[in-house]
Amino acid sequence: MTIDQRNSRESVDRVPVLIERLSGVSTLLAFERSIGDELQGVLEDANSVVEATMLALRDGGWHIGIGVGEVRQPLPQHSREAQGGAFIAAREAVERAKKSGNRVPVSVYGAIPSKQIDAAESVLRLLGGLVMARSAAEWRILDQLTPGQRGTQAEVAESLKLSPQAVSNAVRRSGWLEEWSGREAAALLLELADQTVAEWS
């Protein structure tokens, strides 16, 4: 993944903050500054790619490029030293994300065009739209919930001293359940895209 700060000349350097926020994502090569206001990392699996994408979109102010392809082995110590088709693809993807206009600024690209790559990008943009539209009040509730666990909404309501209905409404309005279901679809499409590119390499 290559992630580039938007309007960096008009704002402070936010790369260190995003690197810290992405530190919990599983990587083969950790996110680090590559050049200027850009960071780069090699993710361990498709679920980690989706997680990193959603975190960056929530943070706001980033163009996100996801490159599908091979990474030359053996891996170096730092992502900025690594080579392979995935890095070329991620560069193209982030440049495409910069041209997204008012759409969700994420793009997926591979050396071999495929329907899976296009579909993965579409799903990630749909999920990103949900994430980017949430208010601080909704995040206050959602950050207390655990995906896939029943009964936690009542616990969150009690913890935050809110009514169960208020928590339920926030979950419904924010598309939280839809996001977590969609994450699985996005990860599956990325895995299929990776397999397609690998077969043609």
C-alpha positions as CSV (number, residue, x, y, z in Angstrom):
1,M,0.0,0.0,0.0
2,T,1.1,3.6,-0.8
3,I,-0.7,6.3,1.1
4,D,-0.2,10.0,0.2
5,Q,-1.3,13.0,2.3
6,R,-3.8,15.3,0.6
7,N,-3.1,19.0,0.3
8,S,0.2,18.5,2.2
9,R,1.5,21.9,1.3
10,E,-1.4,23.6,3.1
11,S,-1.3,21.5,6.2
12,V,1.1,20.0,8.8
13,D,2.9,16.8,8.3
14,R,0.5,14.0,9.4
15,V,2.5,11.0,8.3
16,P,3.8,10.2,11.8
17,V,0.3,10.2,13.2
18,L,-1.0,7.8,10.6
19,I,1.9,5.5,11.0
20,E,1.1,5.3,14.7
21,R,-2.6,4.6,13.9
22,L,-1.6,1.8,11.5
23,S,0.9,0.2,13.9
24,G,-1.7,-2.4,15.0
25,V,-2.3,-3.7,11.5
26,S,-0.5,-6.9,10.6
27,T,2.3,-6.2,8.1
28,L,5.2,-8.0,6.5
29,L,7.0,-4.7,6.2
30,A,5.7,-2.0,8.6
31,F,4.3,1.3,7.3
32,E,7.0,4.0,7.2
33,R,7.6,7.2,5.4
34,S,8.8,6.5,1.8
35,I,9.2,10.0,0.3
36,G,7.9,13.4,1.4
37,D,4.4,13.2,2.8
38,E,3.9,9.6,1.7
39,L,4.0,6.3,3.6
40,Q,4.3,2.7,2.4
41,G,3.8,-0.8,3.8
42,V,3.5,-4.4,2.8
43,L,0.5,-6.0,4.3
44,E,0.3,-9.6,5.6
45,D,-3.1,-10.5,4.1
46,A,-6.2,-9.1,2.5
47,N,-8.0,-8.5,5.8
48,S,-5.1,-6.3,6.9
49,V,-5.3,-4.3,3.7
50,V,-9.0,-3.6,4.4
51,E,-8.3,-2.7,8.0
52,A,-5.5,-0.2,7.0
53,T,-7.7,1.3,4.3
54,M,-10.6,1.9,6.7
55,L,-8.3,3.4,9.3
56,A,-6.7,5.8,6.8
57,L,-10.2,6.8,5.4
58,R,-11.4,7.4,8.9
59,D,-8.4,9.6,9.7
60,G,-9.2,11.6,6.6
61,G,-7.0,13.6,4.2
62,W,-5.3,10.7,2.4
63,H,-5.1,9.2,-1.0
64,I,-4.9,5.4,-0.7
65,G,-3.3,3.2,-3.3
66,I,-3.5,-0.6,-3.1
67,G,-1.1,-2.5,-5.4
68,V,-1.8,-6.1,-6.3
69,G,1.3,-8.1,-7.5
70,E,4.5,-9.8,-6.5
71,V,7.0,-8.6,-4.0
72,R,10.6,-9.5,-4.7
73,Q,12.1,-11.9,-2.2
74,P,13.9,-11.9,0.2
75,L,12.2,-9.0,1.9
76,P,14.4,-6.2,3.0
77,Q,14.1,-4.6,6.5
78,H,12.2,-1.6,5.3
79,S,9.4,-1.2,2.8
80,R,11.0,1.7,1.0
81,E,13.9,-0.7,0.0
82,A,11.5,-3.4,-1.4
83,Q,10.9,-4.0,-5.0
84,G,8.4,-5.9,-7.2
85,G,5.3,-5.5,-9.3
86,A,3.1,-4.7,-6.2
87,F,5.0,-1.5,-5.6
88,I,4.7,-0.3,-9.2
89,A,1.0,-1.1,-9.0
90,A,0.6,0.7,-5.7
91,R,2.2,3.8,-7.2
92,E,-0.2,3.7,-10.1
93,A,-3.1,3.1,-7.7
94,V,-2.3,6.2,-5.5
95,E,-2.0,8.4,-8.6
96,R,-5.4,7.2,-9.6
97,A,-6.8,7.9,-6.2
98,K,-5.5,11.5,-6.5
99,K,-7.8,11.8,-9.5
100,S,-10.9,10.6,-7.7
101,G,-12.4,14.1,-7.3
102,N,-15.2,14.0,-4.8
103,R,-15.3,10.2,-4.6
104,V,-13.7,8.1,-1.9
105,P,-10.0,8.5,-2.5
106,V,-9.0,4.8,-2.7
107,S,-7.8,2.9,-5.7
108,V,-6.8,-0.7,-6.4
109,Y,-4.5,-1.6,-9.3
110,G,-2.7,-4.6,-10.6
111,A,-0.3,-5.3,-13.4
112,I,-3.0,-7.6,-14.9
113,P,-6.4,-5.9,-15.2
114,S,-9.2,-8.1,-13.7
115,K,-12.8,-7.9,-12.7
116,Q,-11.8,-8.8,-9.2
117,I,-9.6,-5.8,-8.9
118,D,-12.3,-3.5,-10.1
119,A,-14.9,-5.1,-7.8
120,A,-12.5,-4.8,-4.8
121,E,-12.1,-1.1,-5.5
122,S,-15.8,-0.6,-5.8
123,V,-16.6,-2.4,-2.5
124,L,-13.8,-0.5,-0.6
125,R,-15.2,2.8,-1.9
126,L,-18.7,1.9,-0.7
127,L,-17.4,0.9,2.7
128,G,-15.2,4.0,2.8
129,G,-18.2,6.2,2.1
130,L,-19.8,4.8,5.3
131,V,-16.7,5.3,7.4
132,M,-16.0,8.9,6.2
133,A,-19.6,10.0,6.8
134,R,-19.7,9.1,10.5
135,S,-19.9,11.8,13.2
136,A,-17.7,12.0,16.3
137,A,-20.7,11.0,18.4
138,E,-21.3,7.9,16.3
139,W,-17.6,6.9,16.6
140,R,-17.8,7.3,20.4
141,I,-20.4,4.5,20.3
142,L,-18.9,2.4,17.5
143,D,-15.5,2.3,19.1
144,Q,-17.0,0.5,22.1
145,L,-18.5,-2.3,20.0
146,T,-16.9,-5.6,19.0
147,P,-17.8,-7.0,15.6
148,G,-19.6,-10.4,15.6
149,Q,-20.5,-10.3,19.3
150,R,-24.2,-10.2,20.3
151,G,-25.4,-8.2,23.3
152,T,-22.7,-5.6,23.3
153,Q,-25.0,-2.8,22.4
154,A,-26.7,-3.0,25.8
155,E,-23.3,-3.0,27.5
156,V,-22.2,0.0,25.5
157,A,-25.4,1.9,26.3
158,E,-24.8,1.3,30.0
159,S,-21.1,2.2,29.9
160,L,-21.8,5.5,28.0
161,K,-25.0,6.2,30.0
162,L,-27.1,6.2,26.9
163,S,-30.4,4.6,26.1
164,P,-30.2,1.2,24.2
165,Q,-32.3,2.9,21.5
166,A,-29.7,5.7,21.0
167,V,-27.0,3.1,20.6
168,S,-29.1,1.1,18.2
169,N,-29.9,4.2,16.1
170,A,-26.3,5.1,15.9
171,V,-25.4,1.6,14.7
172,R,-28.2,1.7,12.1
173,R,-27.4,5.2,10.8
174,S,-23.7,4.6,10.6
175,G,-24.0,1.4,8.5
176,W,-21.7,-0.3,11.1
177,L,-23.1,-3.8,10.5
178,E,-23.0,-3.3,6.7
179,E,-19.4,-2.2,6.9
180,W,-18.2,-5.3,8.8
181,S,-20.1,-7.6,6.4
182,G,-18.7,-5.7,3.5
183,R,-15.1,-6.0,4.8
184,E,-15.3,-9.8,4.3
185,A,-16.4,-9.3,0.7
186,A,-13.6,-6.7,0.0
187,A,-11.0,-9.1,1.5
188,L,-12.3,-12.0,-0.6
189,L,-12.1,-9.9,-3.8
190,L,-8.6,-8.8,-3.0
191,E,-7.5,-12.4,-2.4
192,L,-9.0,-13.4,-5.8
193,A,-7.3,-10.5,-7.5
194,D,-4.0,-11.5,-6.0
195,Q,-4.5,-15.1,-7.2
196,T,-5.3,-13.8,-10.7
197,V,-2.2,-11.6,-10.9
198,A,0.0,-14.4,-9.5
199,E,-1.3,-16.9,-12.2
200,W,-0.4,-14.5,-14.9
201,S,3.0,-13.5,-13.5
